[in-house]
Amino acid sequence: MAFSLLNHVRSLRTEAGPDFDAALSTAATLLENILEHPAEEKYRTVRHSNNTFQRRLGRFPSGLALLRAVGFEDATQDPEAAAPTHLALPDADAAALAHAFVVLRAAQEAAQQVDGGGDAAVSDGGSGGSGGSGGSGGDGGVCFVRVSCVCVLVLAGCG
């Protein structure tokens, strides 16, 4: 799941552009709410018609793919509906959700560091840095960012 999840995060970064932070924050909040309230169905569903969800995450195909990668499925509450009305998470696997939550928050922080500077260790492909571990710098390169003991690859120009 981790490899697939990172691929969806990378795709979302490309698709969402400046809205990437809001999109990841929305996905992470959905997971956090499920982790805090695993037995409550209302936290394991999100309506496609929810305007906030659509504006922040649902309008991006890779955002929907990311949620599906952690176990969300298309669902409908109306058996006569022609299309799915919402996404639902039938099983709240706490370990898998916690892992996905950490990856999303780490990717969010990594992107903030790459885009706006900050105090996380970022390697631009050089030999050091306090946590970077090589990579290809320059435009379109891969940056390795160490955030909270999780290394996340973020496709971006390191500069």
N, C-alpha and C positions, 0 to 999 in steps of 0.2 A: 504494500500500500504506500509506503514512504516514497518510493521512486515515482509512482503514478501521481501521488499528491504533489510532489515537487514539480513535475511536468505541468500539472494544472495550474500551479502557482505561477510558473514562468509564463504560461499562455495568458493567464489573467493579467499579469503585469504588462504584457504587450497590448492586449485588448483594451484594458481599462485606462492605460496611460496615467494622466494626473488623478484619476479616480481610484487608482490601485489601493491606496491606503484605506479609503472608505469601504471598498469591496472586501478587503481582507478583514477589516475590523468587523464588518457585518457577519462574515462567515465564522470568525472566531467567537463572536458574541452568541451566535446560534449554538455553537458547540458548548460554550461555557454554561449557557442556560440549561442545556440537556444534562451536562455533568452535575450541575447543582440540583436539578429536579428530574432525575431519570425516570421516575414513574408517572410523571404528568405528561399526558399526550399533547397538551397545548404547546409544550416546548419542543416537541419532536415533529411538529408540522409547520409549514409556512405556505401561505396561499400565494399562488402565482399572481393574483390580483392585488396583493399588498403593494401599495404605491412606494412605500419606503424600500421594501425589499427589491422591487423592480429598479428603482432609481440607483440603488447602491450596489446590487450584486446580480439580481435576476436577469437583467438585460444583457449580460455577458454570457455567451455560450460556455466559455471556460469556467465561469463562476458556477453555473449549474453542473458542469462536469465535475468540478471540485467537490460539490456537495454529494453528488452521486458516488464519487470515489470513497467517501467516508460512510456510505451506506444509505443515503437518502434515495427514495424511489418515487417515481411518478405515482400519484394516487388521485382518487376522486371520491367525494362524499355523495355525489349524485350518480346513481347507476345509469341514468339516462344521458349523462353529459357526454358530448362527443370527444372531448379532450380532457386530459388531466387537469384538475383544479388546484392541486397543491403538491408539494413535495412532503414526504413523510419518512421518518426514520423508524422502521418497525422494531429494530433491536438496538438498544443503547448499550453497546459494548464499551464499558468505561475505559478500559486500557487503550483501545483503538482510538476512542474519541479524545482522550487525554493526549495521546501521541500527536494526533492531528492538530489539536489545539496548540500544543507547544510549537509544532512546525509552522503553523500560520502566524503565531505571534513573533516567532524568531524571524520569519521571512518579512514580516511587516517592519520590524525593527531594522533588519538588514537593509531593506529598501530605503528607509529613512536615512540611514547612515550613508548610503551610497549617493542618494539624491541631495541630501542637505548637510552632510558632514555630521560629526558627533564624536562620541567617545568610544564607539566599538572599534575593535581592531580590524582594519581593512587592508588586505594585501592587493597591490596592483601588479602582482607577478614578480615582485622583487624578492629579495632573500629574507625579508624579515618582517618586522612588525610584531607586535606582541599578541599573536593569535592568528595572524594570517598564515596561510600555508601554500603560497604560490598560486599561480593561476595566470591567465593571459590578460594583460591590461589593455588599455586603449579602447577606442570606440567599438562597441559591440562585444567586448571581451567578457570573460566570466570573472566575477569578483568573488573571493572567498571571504566571508565575514563570520567571525566567531561571536556569537551572541548567546549568553547564558548557557554555555557549554554545548551549544548546538551549532554545527556548521551548516550554513545554508548557502547554496549557490544562487546568486541573483544575476540574471543576464542584464548587464548594463555596462555602459562605459565607465571605467574607473578613472577618476581624474582628480 
